[in-house]
Amino acid sequence: MKNPLSALALAVCLAASSPAAILTYSVYLTGPAEAPPNASPATGTGSAVYDNVLHTLALNVNFSGLTGNTTASHIHGPTAVPGTGTAGVATTTPTFAGFPLGVTSGSYAAVLDLTLASSYNPAFVTAQGGIANAEVALTNSIANGTAYWNIHTSAFPGGEIRGFFAPVPEPGTFVLLGVGLALAGLKRHYNAK
């Protein structure tokens, strides 16, 4: 290619067309986000990182200020409308293995193998028609904002704090945007000559 702009544009298009293997989502948990909302002063922040090649979901959450001791935690989904409503438990019941119970603050990190039945609520797997479909349903629900992380306590058995997942833009998205803007500027520069 004699035109360096064409070569750069081709490279950007090839990079952009590669399927993403890692998808990252953030979550912010509060009492007012519960259904029904409550006045708990507690908060939590976390993430879910889905690897669609390894079929894993890496979970991480930090929480504090709960008014009751933790009794369970898991992901619910999908709700009918993003960011609102309630849904059944999709992941491990009654709680994530190793989640700190009997505390008002803490942290949790784990990696779920989404090819294993033990990563799900059995009722969710049955409703989806099998484990492979359960993975698709769960990860689509997280991506679509219809899945939420819930922390249940003795003060709020139905859930003291919860939050819906939201996608975190990949760093490459900003790089591609910058390259695109640079290409547009160069094109304008060459066309002005």
C-alpha positions in Angstrom: 0.0 0.0 0.0 1.4 3.3 -1.0 -0.9 5.4 1.1 0.2 5.2 4.8 -3.3 6.2 5.9 -4.8 3.2 4.1 -2.3 0.9 5.8 -3.0 2.4 9.2 -6.8 2.2 8.7 -6.5 -1.5 7.6 -4.5 -2.3 10.8 -7.0 -0.6 13.0 -9.9 -2.4 11.3 -8.2 -5.8 11.7 -7.5 -5.1 15.4 -11.1 -3.9 16.0 -12.6 -7.0 14.3 -10.8 -9.4 16.7 -13.4 -11.0 19.1 -13.0 -9.8 22.7 -12.0 -12.5 25.1 -12.1 -10.5 28.4 -15.2 -8.5 29.3 -15.2 -6.4 32.5 -18.2 -5.1 34.5 -18.4 -3.0 37.6 -21.0 -3.0 40.3 -21.9 -0.5 43.0 -24.1 -2.0 45.8 -26.5 0.1 48.0 -29.6 -0.2 50.1 -31.6 2.3 47.9 -30.9 0.0 44.9 -32.6 -2.9 46.7 -36.2 -3.9 45.8 -37.9 -2.6 47.8 -35.3 0.2 48.6 -34.0 0.5 52.1 -32.1 3.1 54.1 -29.1 1.0 54.8 -25.9 3.1 55.0 -23.9 0.2 53.6 -22.1 0.2 50.3 -20.1 -2.2 48.2 -18.0 -2.0 45.1 -17.0 -4.8 42.9 -16.4 -6.3 39.5 -17.1 -9.3 37.3 -14.6 -10.2 34.6 -15.8 -12.7 32.0 -13.3 -14.7 29.9 -15.3 -16.2 27.0 -12.4 -18.4 26.0 -11.7 -20.0 29.4 -15.4 -19.7 30.4 -14.7 -18.2 33.8 -16.2 -15.3 35.8 -13.8 -13.6 38.2 -15.7 -11.9 41.0 -14.5 -9.3 43.4 -16.4 -7.2 46.0 -15.6 -5.0 49.0 -18.5 -4.0 51.3 -18.9 -2.2 54.6 -21.4 -0.6 56.9 -24.0 -3.4 56.8 -26.6 -3.1 59.6 -26.9 -6.8 60.0 -24.5 -9.8 59.7 -24.1 -11.3 56.2 -26.1 -14.4 55.6 -25.7 -14.9 51.8 -24.5 -13.4 48.6 -25.0 -14.3 44.9 -25.9 -13.0 41.5 -29.6 -12.7 40.4 -30.8 -12.4 36.9 -32.2 -11.7 34.4 -34.7 -9.0 35.3 -37.2 -7.9 32.7 -35.8 -4.4 32.5 -32.2 -3.3 32.8 -31.3 -1.7 36.2 -34.6 -2.5 37.9 -36.8 -5.4 39.1 -36.1 -8.7 40.7 -35.1 -12.1 39.4 -34.2 -15.5 40.7 -30.7 -16.5 41.9 -28.5 -17.5 38.9 -25.3 -18.4 40.7 -24.4 -20.7 43.6 -27.0 -21.1 46.3 -27.5 -20.4 49.1 -24.3 -18.3 48.8 -20.9 -18.1 47.0 -18.5 -20.7 48.4 -16.1 -18.8 50.8 -18.2 -15.7 51.0 -17.6 -14.2 54.5 -20.7 -14.8 56.6 -21.6 -13.3 59.9 -19.8 -10.0 59.3 -20.8 -6.4 58.6 -17.9 -5.6 56.3 -15.4 -7.6 54.3 -14.2 -8.6 50.9 -14.6 -11.5 48.6 -12.8 -12.7 45.5 -13.4 -15.9 43.5 -13.4 -17.3 40.0 -16.4 -19.3 38.9 -15.9 -22.0 36.3 -19.0 -21.5 34.1 -18.7 -25.0 32.7 -19.5 -26.5 36.1 -22.9 -27.0 37.5 -21.6 -26.0 40.9 -21.3 -22.4 39.7 -25.0 -22.1 39.3 -28.3 -22.4 41.1 -29.7 -25.8 39.9 -33.0 -24.2 39.1 -31.3 -21.6 36.8 -29.5 -24.4 34.9 -32.8 -26.3 34.5 -34.7 -23.2 33.3 -32.0 -22.5 30.7 -31.9 -26.1 29.4 -28.4 -26.9 30.5 -25.0 -25.5 31.6 -23.9 -24.1 28.2 -27.2 -22.2 27.9 -26.9 -21.1 31.6 -23.5 -19.5 30.8 -24.9 -17.6 27.9 -28.0 -16.5 29.9 -25.9 -15.4 32.9 -23.2 -13.5 30.9 -25.8 -11.9 28.6 -27.7 -10.8 31.7 -24.6 -9.2 33.2 -23.8 -7.5 29.8 -27.3 -6.3 29.4 -27.6 -4.8 32.9 -30.3 -7.2 33.9 -28.1 -9.1 36.5 -27.4 -7.8 40.0 -25.2 -8.8 42.9 -27.0 -9.0 46.2 -25.7 -9.2 49.7 -28.3 -10.5 52.2 -28.0 -9.9 56.0 -29.8 -10.8 59.2 -31.3 -7.2 59.2 -32.5 -7.5 55.6 -33.0 -11.2 54.7 -34.3 -10.3 51.2 -31.1 -8.3 50.6 -29.5 -5.3 52.3 -27.4 -4.0 49.4 -27.4 -4.8 45.7 -26.2 -3.4 42.5 -26.7 -4.0 38.7 -23.6 -4.7 36.6 -22.4 -2.1 34.1 -19.8 -2.6 31.4 -16.3 -1.1 31.9 -15.0 0.3 28.6 -11.9 -1.6 27.4 -8.7 0.5 27.2 -8.5 -0.5 23.5 -11.8 1.4 22.9 -10.1 4.7 23.7 -7.1 3.8 21.6 -9.3 3.0 18.6 -11.2 6.3 19.2 -7.9 8.2 19.3 -6.6 6.5 16.1 -9.9 7.2 14.3 -9.8 10.8 15.2 -6.1 11.0 14.2 -7.0 9.4 10.8 -9.8 11.9 10.3 -7.4 14.7 11.0 -4.8 13.4 8.7 -7.3 12.9 5.9 -8.6 16.4 6.3 -4.9 17.6 6.3 -4.2 15.7 3.0 -7.4 16.8 1.4 -6.7 20.4 2.2 -3.5 20.3 0.2 
